[in-house]
Amino acid sequence: MSEPLKLGVIGLGRAFTLMLPTFTADPRIALVAAHDPRADARERFAEEFGAKAYEDAEALCADPNVRAVYIASPHQFHVAHVKLAAKHGKHVLVEKPMALTLEDCQEMIAAAKAANIKLLVGHSHSFDLPYLRARAMIRSGAYGRVRMLNMLNFTDFLYRPRRPEELDTAQGGGVVFSQAAHQVDIVRLLAGAEATSVRAFTGNWDAARNTEGAYSAQIRFEDGSFASLTYSGYAHFDTDEFMGWWGELGQGRDGAASYGRARQALQKATSVADEITMKNARAYGPSGRDAFRTDGELAHNHFGLIVVSCERADLRPSPHGVMVYGDKTRHLDEIPSPKIPRAEVVDELYGAVMSGAPPLHSGEWGMATLEICLAILESGRSGNEVALRNQI
């Protein structure tokens, strides 16, 4: 490392808190500026990082000390914020989903190309090392071609505190935009072929949380392989039970003690304002950086159970490596525990900005993932298979 990447942040909410342990632990990143509409979050950021805090997003993008911008604002603001960063020549890491329409994605890609900046989309769980290791094992050819992928994840997503727009599909709410992006990214990464069509069902069965809380989708790929993706955010069964009670963020969990906690906590909110207050309490600002530290034993991030069926083996990425189920034996291709959580995001961002390396999670990649998410919603509404046209 010759020098740290000077990073500005737009949006100090929940997405930022999940990346905060990475940014503060990785010497390749220097947090130098932030924008958020909440004054308390701006003030705490400026104090804790000795950085600048801006009331205006464009002022941050214009800061000559900022080389790249991490855009973690709500989905509906991504296109405007990416265009602001591009206008001022800043490289961009934008949270998933990249946008809410393909037209917005195309605008973002065009703005990045015109400004000659790097545009990356993430964090998504396809950055996680066990999935990257599985991809490398598949590409080695040792296990034959990928023929089928099955992915399953059950969480409490829908019962975490939400702003009203997060429960409105038209504004990017529900599990398809926020959670399917992870699953779609992972299966695209591992399939190694372009997706051609999607058929899906979506579930919406809580009138008080009136958006998609579940889906089941099948994706067909051009080489004849196929993937099945199932997700539920209804806070009953928890797939971490299948992962040895290692959580999505690599933390050890007590399954019995945490059962029902999300629904119980939400009952304390008797109004929309109460729920917004609860959500803001989970963001940066009311609590400082130490509240989001990842202490203790840490495993790799994951996004539920996935089994990749190749011609000569099944591969199952896990928080500790990749289980290989061959013709005669099975074994764990072990990966050491991470020293810095989600360091793979910095690997890709730093390499793209500082060395010019082409990013895997490019704008075009993000648009292809969004197209599949939109197809899940469309197929769920129509009952028809949906053809894909923007895949890479």
N, C-alpha and C positions, 0 to 999 in steps of 0.2 A: 504494500500500500504506500503510494507516494504522498497522498493527502486525503483527508476526509471529504466526502461529498456533502456540501452545504445544502441542507434540505429545509424548505419551507412547508408548512402544513396548512391546508384549508379544511377546517372541520376538526374539532377536538372532542367529538362524540365517542360513541362506543367502538366504532371501527378503529379509531386512533388508539384507544386504550389497549386494544388487542395487539397492536403493532408497537406500542410504547416500550415494552420490555426488550424488543429487538433493537429498536433505534437507540436506546440508552446503553445497551450492552455491547453493541458492535462498534469498534473504533473507526470503521469506515464511514460512519454517519455522524454528522454534526447538525443538531437541530438549531436553526438560527432565526426562524421567524414563524409566526402562526397568525391565522385569522379564524375567528369564530364570532357569531353574533352575541355570545354570552360574555359579558364583561369580566365575571369572576374567573372564567376559564382563561381569558387572555392575560389577566393580571397574574394568575398563578404561573402560567407558562413563562411569561417574561421574567418572573422572579426565580423560578427553579432552573431555567436554562440560560439565564443571562442573555436572553434573546429579545428580538423586537416583536411586538404584538400589534396587529393592525385591525382596525374596525372595518376596513374595506379590502376585499379580496384582490382587486386590481393593484392596490398599493403594495401588497405583499409580492405580487408577480413582478412589479416594477423594481423591487429592491435589488440593487446590483450585487449584493452579497449572497443572494439565493441563486443556486445553480439548477436545482430541480425542485419540483413541487409534488407533494403527496396530497392528492385530492380525496378527502374522506368526508365530503359533504353529502347530504341526502341525494339519492339517485337523480332526482329531477333537476339538480343543479350541475350535474357533471359536464354536460356539453358546454355550458356557458363558462365554467371554470377552466376547462381544458383550452378553450379558445382564448381566454385571457392569458393563460400561461404561454401558449404558443405565440401570441401577439408580442410578448416580451422575451421570446427566445429561451424559455425555460423548459427543460425536459420534464416529463410527467409520468408519475405512477398514479393511476386512477383506480379507485376501489371498484370491485364488481358489484352489481352488473355495470358494465361500461356505460350504458344509457338505457332508455326505455323504448327507443325505436331504432330501426336500422338506419333511418335517415340521419338521426343524430350521430350514430356511430360513423357514418360516412363523412359527416361534417368534421368530426374530431380527427379522423384519419387524414382528411384533406388539409386541415389546419396544421397538423403536425408535419406533414410532408412539405407544405409551403414554407414553414418556418425552419425546416431541417433540424427538427428535434426528435428525440426518442420518445415514443409513447408506449407505455406498458400498462397492463391491466392486472390488478391484483391488490391485495392478497386473495388468492383462492387456494383451496387445498391441493390443487395440482402442482403447487410449488413444493409440497412436503416431500422430504427426502425418501421415505419408503416408496412413494409412487414414482419418483424419479429413478430409484434403484430398480423397481419392477420394469420400468420402461427400458432401461439399459439391458436388463436381462432378456427381455423379449427381443430387442433389436440385435442381440448377439446371435440369434438364430438357434440357440441351444435347445429350445423347447418347441420349435415349430411356430407356425403362424397362430395368431389370436383368432379364435373361432367364436367365442361367446364371453360376455361380461355380465355379471350380476352384481348389483349394488343395492344395499339396504341401509337406511338410516332412520331411526325413530328418536325424536328429541322433544323438548318442551318449548320449542321456538315460538309458537303462537301465544304462549302465556307469559312471556317476558314482557316487561312494560313497553308500551308502544305509543308513538304519536298517532293521531287519527289517520294520517296518510299511509302509515305502515299497515293499516288494515283495509286499505282501499286499493284494489288491484289496478285501477286506472292510473293511480299515482305511484305505481311501483311496489305496492304492498303485497303481502302474502308470501307463501313459501317458494313460489316458482321463481320470481325474480331474485330473491336473496339466497335461497338454498339450492335450487336446481343448478344454478351457475357452478357451484362446487362439483356436484356429481357429473354434470355434462363436461366440465373441464377435465376431470379425471378420466372418464371413459374415452374421451377424444384423445387424450395423451397416450393412453395405453393401447387403444385400438390401432393407432398408426395408419388409419385410412380415413378418407373423407366420408362424413355422414351424408346419406342421400334422402332419408325420410324419417318421419316421426309419427307414431300413433300413441295416444295417451288418454288417460282418464284423470280428472281432478276431483278432489273432495272438499266440500265446504259444508260442514255439519254442526256449526255452532253459530247461531244467529247473533250472539253478542260479539263474536269475532268474525264478521261477515266478509271473509275472503278465503282464498284457497289455503287450506291447512294441510293438504296431503295431495299426492299425485302418484301415479304409476305410469311409466312411459317406456316405450320400446323404440330403439334407434337402430335403423338399418345402415350398414356401411357399404361402400362401393365394392369391397372385396368379398362380400357375402357374409361377413361376420355381423353380429348383432349384440345389442346391449339392452338389459332390463334395469330400470332405475325406479326404486320405490322409496318414498319419503313420507313421514308423518311428523307433524309438529304439535300433536294434540296432547302431549304430556301424560301419556300412560306408560306403555312399554318404552324402555330406554336401551338403545343398541349398545351403549357402553358396557352392558352386561356381557355382550359377546366379545368385548375387547379387554376382558380382564379388569373391568372398572378403571381403565385409563380413559380420561376425558378427551374431548375434541382438541383441547389446547395442550395435551400432553401431561396433564396433572392427574395424580392419583385421586380416586373418589371413593366415598363410602356410599354405596348404592342404597342401602337401607335408610341411612340418615337423611339422604337428599330426596327420597321419594316424596312426590307431591308438593315439594317446596315452592315451585313456581306458581301453581294455582293458589296455594295458601297465601303467598305474599300478595298476589294480585287482588285478593278479596279485600285488602285494606284500602284499595282505591275505590272511592265511592263516586268519583266524577272523572271526566276527561282531564281536568287540571291536576287531579291527584295522580293520575297515571303518568302524565308528562313529568311531574315532579319526581316520581319514582324513577323514570327513565333517565332524567338528568342526573340523578344521584349516582347512576352507574357510569356516567361520563367523566371525563377529566374536568377538573375545576373544583367541584365540591370536595373531591379528594385529590391529592397530589400524586406524583409519580410513584412513591413508595407503596401506595395502595394497590398498584398493579404489577408489583414485582412477582417473579416466578421463583419462589424459594423452594427448597427441598428437592427430592428426586424428580426428575423430569424425563418423560418419554417424548417421542415425536408426535406432532399433531396428526390427526386422522379425521376422516369423515365417514365413519361407520364401516360396515362390513362390505368388502368387495372381493369377489373371486373371479380371476381371469382364467378362462379355460383355453389353453393352447393345445396344439395337436399332441404334444407329448408330456404335458404336465398341467396341473392347475397351480396358479400363483395367488397367494393371499397376502397382500401388504398388511402390516400390523404396526403398532406403535414402537416395536423393537426390531423390525426388519421385514423380510419377505419369507413367508412359509412356502416351500416348494413341495408339491405332492406329485412325485414322479410315478413311473410305471411300477417300480419295485420298492422304493423307499421314499420317506419324506424327511425334510430337514429345514432348519431355519437359517436363512442367509442373514446373519445378524448385522445390525447397524448400531454402532456405539450411541449412547445417549447424547443428546445435543448439549453443547455448552451454551449456545445462544439460541433461543427459540425462534423459529422462522428465519434463520439466517439465510436460507435459500432465496428469500425475496431480495435481500441485500446483494447476494451473489449476482443475481440477474440485473438488478438496477445499477449497481456499481459498475459491472462489466459493460453495460450498454452506454452509460453516460461517460465514464472515465476512459474506457478502452474502445468504444465504438462497436462492441460485439452486438450482433443482431439478437434482439430478445426473442425468446420463445413465446412469451405472453404479450405479443404485440397488439396493436389496435385491430389488425385484421383477425387475430386469434379471438380477441374479445367480442368482435362483431359476430363471428361464427358461433360462439357460445350463446350469445343473446338470441340469434336466429332460432336456435333449438329451444330456448326457453319460451320464446313467443310461439313456436310451433306446438309446444306442450299445451299452452293455453288455448290456442286455436283448435287443436284436435280435441281437447277436453270439451270445448263448446259445441263443435260440429259433429263429433263422432267419426270424423274422416281421417285418413292418413294424409299427412302434410308433406309435400316435397320441399327440399332444401336447395337453395341456389347460391348461398354465400359462404360455402365451406372452404377451408384450406387444409 
